[in-house]
């Protein structure tokens, strides 16, 4: 009966069959994870009093959190609609696994990823990586070692640091106009951009509620012209910020699905969100993003070969599984760190500094499984978008990802 949870469910004021009370206990459980690992709650836009109550509780015991998650899993009210029940169940399974790991239980990496993200992962095919290198060789042109040519291209493609914020705002404005025409947003929605350093990621969306986000862009990674449009689309329009706004306006404000007020790291909603965000530029601009981006760069006085950038991007898409392979090598096969760095350098054609920056993310206790959200999220959601019925547009299909409480197993079904 940790932190009063059982007492609340069994008291005379309600029962586990009461959806509102049940969802309240789900939120309390999720908030307790932030007491164990700061940052586990990516965002919470629900009742501030609920958060204060959890913050004033005794420090939770991870093993007890695992029991709470398992107990709630068996108490999902029959009156909850099927999609909401499936959504909450998948997230309780993820929280149960996370709590067991926090309690010191040895959970295999593949099983950990499956519990967190509702997918089963496996190593990629090196032959596909060789084919990607061949396509990249053709797209780059020139002679000499492929790694030197692509690294030279990346250096030439770097955005001058003094121009980074200007470029971010240019793409944000252009994408916002497109998104507002396709997916209406509240008039009050806003994004504040910050350029930061010393982070293990390239960009991060901090959703603050009330249709407001802060988006941080990591200047340490030398942002490239070819990547910036995708990054802004991913974090902002029609990616994370747009999804948060649409779900807050629809699922929360209109439909009172309060489980959507919490966003938890290492849960199926992360895989759905990252897959959606990685497809954001494709969904709103399409395959012609290169020439579209070239026009925007021209407006700020920068030259960008959009056609070549698109060809290089298409070739490197074949290397998407490499980071997940590296995570499996590190945590499932327990390979030496230097072996994993060499693997990343070989297939991603990056230097030692960039490989070790990637390894920093893969080694983080909180983020080590998270790479799979990008790899498997993109693969699953792209397949689902492309398999849409003939009478359903891409805009309409992508809109379902923005608006509905979908999980990976729902899409597979």
C-alpha positions in Angstrom: 0.0 0.0 0.0 2.7 2.5 -1.0 2.0 6.2 -0.9 -1.7 5.6 -0.4 -2.4 4.2 -3.8 -4.3 1.1 -2.7 -6.2 3.1 -0.1 -7.5 5.5 -2.8 -8.6 2.7 -5.1 -10.4 0.8 -2.4 -11.9 3.8 -0.4 -15.6 4.5 -0.3 -15.2 7.5 -2.6 -14.8 5.4 -5.7 -13.4 2.2 -7.1 -11.0 1.0 -9.7 -14.0 0.7 -12.0 -14.3 4.5 -11.9 -12.3 5.7 -15.0 -11.6 9.1 -13.6 -10.1 7.8 -10.4 -8.2 5.1 -12.3 -6.6 7.7 -14.6 -5.7 9.8 -11.6 -3.8 6.9 -10.1 -2.1 6.3 -13.5 -0.9 9.9 -13.4 0.3 9.7 -9.8 2.3 6.6 -10.7 3.9 8.3 -13.7 4.8 11.3 -11.7 6.4 9.1 -9.0 9.0 8.0 -11.6 10.4 11.5 -11.7 11.2 11.1 -8.0 13.4 8.1 -9.0 15.0 9.6 -12.2 14.7 13.3 -12.9 13.6 13.8 -16.5 11.5 10.6 -16.6 8.5 12.8 -16.9 9.2 14.6 -20.2 6.1 16.9 -19.7 3.1 17.1 -17.4 0.3 19.6 -18.2 -2.3 18.2 -15.8 -3.4 19.4 -12.4 -0.4 21.2 -10.6 -1.9 20.1 -7.2 -1.4 16.5 -8.2 2.2 17.1 -9.0 2.7 18.9 -5.7 1.1 16.0 -3.8 3.5 13.5 -5.4 6.5 15.7 -4.8 5.6 15.8 -1.1 5.3 12.0 -0.8 8.1 9.9 0.7 10.7 8.9 -1.9 9.2 5.9 -3.6 10.7 2.4 -3.7 11.2 1.2 -7.2 10.1 -2.3 -6.5 6.9 -0.9 -5.0 6.4 1.2 -8.2 6.6 -2.1 -10.2 3.9 -3.6 -8.0 1.7 -0.5 -8.4 2.0 -0.7 -12.2 1.2 -4.4 -12.2 -1.8 -3.8 -9.9 -3.2 -1.0 -12.1 -2.8 -3.2 -15.2 -5.2 -5.6 -13.6 -7.7 -2.9 -12.7 -8.3 -1.1 -16.0 -12.0 -0.2 -16.0 -14.2 -2.1 -18.4 -15.9 1.1 -19.2 -12.8 2.7 -20.8 -13.0 2.7 -24.6 -10.8 0.0 -26.2 -8.2 2.5 -27.6 -7.8 4.2 -24.2 -7.6 0.9 -22.4 -4.9 -0.5 -24.8 -3.0 2.8 -24.6 -2.8 2.8 -20.8 -2.1 -0.9 -20.6 0.9 -0.6 -22.9 2.3 2.3 -20.8 1.8 0.4 -17.5 3.8 -2.5 -18.9 6.6 -0.1 -19.8 6.5 1.5 -16.3 6.6 -1.9 -14.7 9.7 -2.8 -16.6 11.4 0.5 -15.8 10.6 0.2 -12.1 12.0 -3.4 -12.0 15.2 -2.1 -13.7 15.5 0.7 -11.2 15.1 -1.9 -8.4 18.1 -3.7 -9.8 16.5 -6.5 -11.7 18.5 -7.7 -14.7 16.4 -7.3 -17.8 17.7 -8.2 -21.2 18.1 -5.3 -23.6 15.8 -6.7 -26.3 13.1 -7.4 -23.7 13.6 -4.0 -22.2 13.0 -2.3 -25.5 10.0 -4.4 -26.2 8.5 -3.6 -22.8 9.2 0.1 -23.2 8.2 0.6 -26.8 5.9 -2.3 -27.9 8.3 -3.5 -30.6 10.8 -6.4 -30.9 14.2 -5.4 -32.3 16.9 -7.3 -34.1 20.3 -6.5 -35.7 20.2 -5.0 -39.2 21.7 -6.3 -42.4 25.3 -5.2 -43.2 24.6 -5.9 -46.9 22.0 -3.1 -46.7 24.7 -0.8 -45.3 27.0 -1.7 -48.1 24.3 -0.8 -50.6 23.7 2.5 -48.9 27.4 3.3 -49.2 27.3 2.5 -52.9 24.3 4.9 -53.3 26.1 7.5 -51.2 29.2 7.2 -53.4 27.2 7.9 -56.5 25.3 10.8 -54.9 28.5 12.5 -53.6 30.6 12.0 -56.8 34.3 12.6 -56.8 37.1 10.3 -56.0 39.0 9.1 -52.9 37.8 7.3 -49.7 34.1 7.6 -49.1 34.5 8.5 -45.5 36.7 11.5 -46.3 34.4 12.7 -49.0 31.3 12.6 -46.9 33.1 14.2 -43.9 34.3 17.0 -46.3 30.7 17.4 -47.6 29.4 17.6 -44.0 31.9 20.3 -43.1 31.0 22.3 -46.2 27.4 21.9 -45.3 27.7 23.3 -41.8 25.7 26.4 -41.0 27.8 29.3 -39.8 27.1 29.5 -36.0 26.2 33.2 -36.3 23.5 32.4 -38.8 22.0 29.4 -37.0 19.2 31.2 -35.1 18.2 33.1 -38.2 17.9 29.9 -40.2 15.9 28.1 -37.5 13.4 30.9 -37.4 13.2 31.0 -41.2 12.3 27.3 -41.4 10.0 27.5 -38.4 8.0 30.3 -40.0 7.7 28.6 -43.3 6.7 25.2 -41.8 4.2 26.9 -39.4 2.4 28.4 -42.3 2.1 25.0 -44.0 1.0 23.3 -40.9 -1.6 25.8 -39.9 -3.2 25.3 -43.3 -3.3 21.5 -43.0 -3.7 21.0 -39.3 -5.3 24.0 -37.5 -3.6 25.1 -34.3 -4.8 27.4 -31.5 -4.1 31.0 -32.2 -2.1 31.2 -29.0 0.4 28.5 -29.8 4.0 29.6 -29.6 7.6 28.3 -29.7 10.7 29.8 -28.1 14.0 28.6 -29.6 17.2 28.3 -27.7 20.7 27.3 -28.9 22.5 25.2 -26.3 25.6 23.2 -25.8 26.9 20.1 -23.9 23.8 17.9 -24.6 23.7 14.3 -25.9 21.0 15.1 -28.5 20.8 17.4 -31.5 17.4 19.0 -30.6 14.8 18.7 -27.8 11.2 19.9 -27.4 10.2 21.0 -23.9 6.4 21.2 -24.0 5.1 23.6 -21.4 1.4 23.2 -21.8 -1.1 25.8 -22.9 0.2 25.3 -26.5 3.7 26.5 -25.7 7.0 24.9 -26.3 10.7 25.6 -25.9 12.9 24.0 -28.5 16.6 23.6 -27.8 19.1 23.1 -30.6 22.5 21.7 -29.8 25.2 23.9 -31.3 28.0 21.3 -30.4 26.9 19.1 -33.2 27.6 21.7 -36.0 24.2 21.8 -37.5 24.2 21.1 -41.2 22.1 22.8 -43.8 20.6 19.5 -45.0 19.6 18.5 -41.5 18.1 21.7 -40.2 14.8 21.6 -42.1 14.2 18.1 -40.8 15.2 19.1 -37.3 12.8 22.0 -37.2 10.0 19.9 -38.6 10.8 17.2 -36.1 10.7 19.4 -33.0 8.1 21.9 -34.1 5.9 21.8 -37.2 4.3 19.3 -37.7 6.4 17.3 -35.2 6.5 17.3 -31.4 5.0 20.8 -30.8 2.2 20.3 -33.2 1.3 16.8 -31.8 1.3 18.2 -28.2 -0.9 21.1 -29.2 -3.4 19.0 -31.2 -3.7 16.3 -28.5 -4.1 19.0 -25.8 -6.8 20.7 -27.7 -8.6 17.5 -28.8 -7.9 14.5 -26.5 -7.5 16.6 -23.3 -9.6 19.7 -23.5 -12.4 18.3 -25.7 -12.4 14.6 -24.8 -11.1 14.7 -21.2 -8.6 11.9 -21.7 -6.4 13.1 -18.9 -3.8 10.3 -19.4 -2.6 12.5 -22.3 -1.5 15.2 -19.9 1.6 13.2 -19.0 4.5 12.3 -21.4 6.8 9.6 -20.0 10.2 8.7 -21.3 10.7 5.0 -22.3 7.0 4.3 -23.1 5.2 3.5 -26.4 4.1 7.1 -26.8 7.8 8.0 -27.3 8.1 5.6 -30.3 5.0 7.0 -31.8 6.1 10.6 -31.2 9.6 10.1 -32.6 8.3 8.2 -35.6 5.8 10.9 -36.3 8.4 13.6 -35.9 10.9 11.9 -38.2 8.2 11.8 -40.8 7.1 15.4 -40.3 9.1 16.9 -43.2 7.9 14.2 -45.5 4.3 14.6 -44.5 4.1 18.4 -44.8 6.6 19.1 -47.7 7.1 15.8 -49.4 9.9 14.4 -51.6 10.6 17.8 -53.0 11.9 19.1 -49.7 15.4 19.8 -51.2 14.3 22.5 -53.6 11.9 23.9 -51.1 14.7 24.3 -48.5 17.0 25.8 -51.1 14.5 28.6 -51.7 14.4 29.4 -47.9 18.1 29.4 -47.6 18.3 31.7 -50.6 16.0 34.1 -48.8 18.6 34.4 -46.0 21.5 34.6 -48.4 22.9 31.1 -48.2 23.5 28.7 -51.1 22.2 25.2 -50.8 22.1 22.4 -53.3 18.8 20.9 -52.4 18.7 18.2 -55.1 22.1 16.8 -54.1 21.2 17.0 -50.4 18.0 15.0 -51.1 20.0 12.3 -53.0 22.5 12.0 -50.1 19.7 11.9 -47.6 18.0 9.1 -49.4 21.2 7.1 -49.6 22.0 7.5 -45.9 18.5 6.4 -45.0 19.8 2.9 -45.6 22.1 3.3 -42.6 19.2 4.0 -40.1 19.6 0.7 -38.2 23.3 1.2 -37.5 22.8 3.1 -34.2 20.3 0.4 -33.0 22.9 -2.2 -33.9 25.5 -0.3 -31.8 23.1 -0.3 -28.9 22.6 -4.0 -29.2 26.4 -4.5 -29.4 26.8 -2.5 -26.3 24.0 -3.7 -24.1 23.0 -7.1 -25.5 26.3 -8.5 -26.7 28.4 -6.6 -24.1 31.0 -5.6 -26.7 34.0 -3.4 -25.9 33.3 0.3 -26.2 36.1 0.7 -28.7 34.6 -2.0 -30.9 31.3 -0.2 -30.9 33.0 3.1 -31.8 34.8 1.4 -34.7 31.4 0.0 -35.9 29.8 3.4 -35.8 32.8 5.0 -37.7 32.8 2.3 -40.3 29.1 2.4 -41.3 28.1 6.0 -40.4 31.3 7.3 -41.9 31.9 9.6 -39.0 35.0 10.6 -37.1 36.0 9.5 -33.6 34.5 12.6 -31.9 31.1 12.2 -33.5 31.1 8.4 -32.8 31.8 8.9 -29.1 29.1 11.6 -29.0 26.7 9.1 -30.4 27.9 6.5 -27.8 27.2 9.1 -25.1 23.5 8.9 -25.9 23.6 5.1 -26.3 25.3 4.7 -22.9 23.0 7.0 -20.9 21.0 5.0 -18.3 17.9 7.0 -19.1 18.3 7.1 -22.9 20.1 3.9 -23.8 17.1 2.2 -25.3 15.7 5.4 -26.9 17.5 5.0 -30.2 15.0 2.3 -31.1 12.2 4.9 -31.1 13.7 6.5 -34.1 14.6 3.4 -36.0 11.5 1.3 -35.3 9.2 4.4 -35.1 10.1 5.6 -38.6 9.9 2.1 -40.0 6.5 1.3 -38.5 4.8 4.7 -39.1 6.2 5.1 -42.7 4.9 1.6 -43.6 1.5 2.5 -42.0 1.3 5.8 -43.9 2.3 4.2 -47.2 -0.3 1.4 -46.7 -3.2 3.9 -46.5 -6.3 3.2 -48.6 -6.4 4.8 -52.0 -9.1 7.3 -51.0 -7.2 8.5 -47.9 -4.6 11.3 -48.4 -1.2 11.5 -46.7 -2.4 14.6 -44.9 -5.4 12.8 -43.5 -3.5 9.7 -42.5 -0.7 11.8 -40.8 -3.4 13.7 -39.0 -4.5 10.6 -37.2 -1.0 10.3 -35.7 -1.3 13.9 -34.5 -4.8 13.4 -33.0 -5.4 9.9 -31.8 -4.0 7.8 -28.9 -2.3 5.2 -31.1 0.4 2.7 -30.0 2.6 0.4 -32.1 0.5 -2.7 -31.7 -2.6 -0.8 -32.9 -0.8 0.2 -36.1 0.4 -3.4 -36.6 -3.1 -4.6 -36.3 
